[in-house]
Structure formats: structure tokens, C-alpha cells
């Protein structure tokens, strides 16, 4: 087995070196450098080639079955692929709520027809998805949602509103929670999929403190949704929603990973400089970065253990809450350090020299990390109750 994995690593390394475009080996300068794919995607140099090359091997979703556009890799092979991409500095070829959230839910709850229809398109980056969960009066109490889906025989008629719908104005399709039974709070929710170009769907971006508008209000006025787009059982969508939330929190926790560390170290060296011994010249910032680095590597080790436990069916159901909370805190810390390293130069908002204020905008954007996907307070309550088993929790 070890020999086979060594061979796989060598072949993977050679393929990545031959196929990853130089532009896709540079640190991301801002969230605009991320590739989300979709019907109306506008690609930067190298993005489309890199995504298509990875998708041709199923490596945008390496651990999905080959029948659905995946690579069919084992957990060990998937880990090697991630390691070799990190070694070479390869960017993620495709960011996608379809990959991180909907895909796992469809693999578990979808019909064979739904899997064959949607998963290969997700893997190839052809369709961009958004998530219709939160509502103006249903945030932390998500099960209190009111958006309705009325049974009209061969279709549902959806009416209502969602809020904080990430990238709804750029998405092609939405996976959405709707109420199909008003007599039961949790057992009256269903999980449906529909095209955002369906008549009756409209969006309105919400301007954030960062100056960006990644979140939207989303409105449904007599939207017809075919019944074959129901995922799972009628009125049992809460089961699908809870499963998907675990993967969403795992995705958000990934923000605390090492993907942004190269940019932090590069900026600190450029702005602060090195002392005579080759160390960062500011001893206080050096100590803060060292502490962050230790915590970041510990988080990486914990993440790998969690993934291994998840694949083997031994993961605690509340572990995504632990990962989400700590990953959120690490991401906020990294962006705080970026601002500290860059000083007043990084507070500039619009010039080419600051890449349009990318660092400052990203720093402000991280404030939402502790709210989206379930607030940090909710995650700590779950950890206290379900992992620590604290009395009174």
C-alpha cells in the first residue's frame, strides 16, 4: 500500500507541475481571485484551463465517485493530492457551494436521477449554486422559516423571502428550504432545487461594511418548482438541512487553514523587513505570528484527524461546530495580523497599489465569519452540550 501511494504521489506531483498554469500558483490577492464557475463566469488568465484540467481527472471533487464526475480517490490519495497542491502553491481550481454543501447532501439523500443530473455539472464548474436557508425572521431559529411551497399536483408553488443568500445575484441554481406543512415546525420543511432564472425569482444585493455585496435578499413570487426537484422525503427536509449544515460549517472552518499564510508571511517580510539574523524585525509582531502559526498547524492536524474520522464513520456529529468556531477565529486572527503587518498602507481603500483595498476589505469581511453558518455563540452552545456534556448546557 505504501509503495502504491508513493507512486501515486510521484505521478500526481509530475502532473500538477505540468498542468497547473503559472498564474494559478500565485497567492490569491483577494476573494475576486477565486473561481466559482457557472453559466456566466468571467475567468482570469489560467483559471478556466486549470479548472478544466482538474475536472478532466475528477480532481475538482477527488473523493466523489467517478460516475458523478469525481476522481474516485481514496482518503489517503485525496490527502496526497491536497499536499502536493499545497507544496506547489496551486490555487483551488473551483470554489463551489455545490461541492462543499449540496454535493454531499445529494450523495446521501438524492435520487440516482438527481445525482446524474446535477453532480457532474457541479464537478465541471458548469453550474453555480446558492443556499436559500436564512430568512428575515428565521436566522438562528432556522426551523421557524416561513417561505412556503404549495402542492399544485405536478409542481410546487413557492412564495416567500430569503436573506443573507451568498452570491444569489450570480448563482444559476438554488438549494432551498421551504415549508410544506404549517402544523409541524421541524417535520413540515422540505428541501427543493430550482433554477434562479425561473419566473418569479428576484435578488437584491446587501452592501457590507467591506464595500462588497456578496450577500443578497432573495424573493420568490409564485415560483414553479417541478416535484422531481424535491430532495429526500416531503416534510423531511430538516434532515437534509442538518446534514448539509455540518458540511457548510466544515467549509467555513477551512478559512482558518493555511491557504492565506503565504500571503501573510510575504507581506510581513516586505513591510517590516528582517533583522540581522533573518528574523522578522518587529519582535512583538514576530511573537504574535509565531503563536498564530502554532495554532494554525494544530488546527491543520485536528482537521486531518476529523476528516479521517468522518470518512470512517467515527466522527462526532458536533465536531463541525468545533471546527467552524476555531477556523473562524483563526481566519479573523490572520487578517488582523495582515493589517498589523501592513500598517497604515493597508487602510487605503481604492488604489492599484493596495489592489483596491483588498486586505482591508477582507479584514472587514471576516467579521461576518462568526455569524454565517451559525453564530459562534450557537457553535459554543453545541460544543458545551454535545461534546463537553456540561451540566445545564
Secondary structure, 3 states (H helix, E strand, C coil): CHHHHHHHHHHHHHHHHHHCCHHHHCCCCCHHHCCCCCCCCCCCCCHHHHHHHHHHCCHHHCCCCHHHCCCCCCHHHHHHHHHHHHHHCCCCCCCCHHHHHHHHHHHHHCCHHHHHHHHHHHHCCCCCEEEECCECCECCCHHHCCCEEEECCCEEEEEEEECCCCCCCCCCEEEEEEECCCCCCCCCEEEEEEECCCCCEEEEEECCCCCCCCEEEEEEEEEEEEHHHEECCCCEHHHHHHHHHHHHHHHHHHHHCCCCHHHHHHHHHHHHCECCCCCECCHHHHHHHHHHHHHHHHHHHHHHHHHHHHHCCCCCCCHHHHHHHHHHHHHHHHHHHHHHHHHHHHHCCCCCCCCCCHHHHHHHHHHHHHCCCCCHHHHHHHHHHHHCCCCCC
